[in-house]
Amino acid sequence: MTRRDVDLRRTWLFGPGAAAAAHAAMRASGADVLIADLEDFTPAERRDEARRGLAALLAAWRAAGAVTTVRINALDGDGPTDLAAAMQAATDVVAYPMASTAAQMRALDEAIATHERTLAINEGSTEILPVCETALGVVDVRAIASASPRIRAALLGTEDLAADLGAERDPEGVELDHARRRFILDCRAAGIEPVDCPYTYGDVDGAVREARHARRLGYRCKAVVRPEHVAAINHAMTPQRDEVRRARAIVEAFEAARARGDDRALVDGLWVEVPTWRNATRLLERARRLARQ
């Protein structure tokens, strides 16, 4: 297994399209996915510079083992120019901002397919990542996901979504709690991987606390905007020894009970039934796949 497995892409790190020092920090961060953001992270007057440097930048990131992503602008703005540069640089993923309709995704799919044919890139190999950062994008993520087979994951926004909701921001993220819960539910129903929203405050402790909360809800991947947060969030999104030990105890006890003809097993006060056994089995498999990565 490799980082091509979308559920193993624990951290998706955004950074500017034109800033050499930031690019070096991103490469050294250990993030599973590195995102050159030509939208909010790159001022309009520096986008040409960023586009010219994309091929070398993505090649360096690929050499470091990262999945490469370019967030373009909307197709009714600078997006077509951004997309041409991203495709020439052979990006793995194209991220689309303010994704809110299936029609946007179909248009992007068609534009990418045209570039793949022209550039002799394997057709269908370039992924689309909808960035759902409006109320409409969040509530319609299932329709968005169905618009293209290129969509294997979707990312929940933070600041734009809060602004669209008229919500007051706070490090605890209570104002985004409903969106976070709804988003994972709909993404799982659509069969795509949900990527939790970035923690946009500076402290590492808060980023870890939010990552652990997201993981408890079922998220396996999280967006990041600070390279110094990556290592701690990777750790939070990776099953640790005590978790693996407990999962193994659950699996062994349940399977022994079934072998005896019992329907369930009692482990540390918890009656383990099939769903709990299945979750424990998944955790063990995830730990194995991450260890092999």
Buried (B, 14 or more C-beta within 10 A) or exposed (E): BEBEBBBBBBBBBBBBBBBEEBBEBBBEBBBBBBBBBBBBBBEEEBBEEBBEBBBEBBEBBBEBEBBBBBBBBBBEEBBEBBBBBBBBBBBBBBBBBBBBBBEBBEBBBEBBBEBBEEEEBEEEEBBBBBBBBBBBBBBBBBBBBBBBEBBBBBBBBBBBBBEBBEBEBEBEBEBBEEBBEBBBBBBEEBEBBBBBBBBBBEEBEBBBBBBEBBBEBBBBBBBBBBBEBBBBBBEBBBBEEEBBEBBBBBBEBBBEBBEEEEEBBEBEEEEBEEEBBEBBBBBBEBBEBBEEE
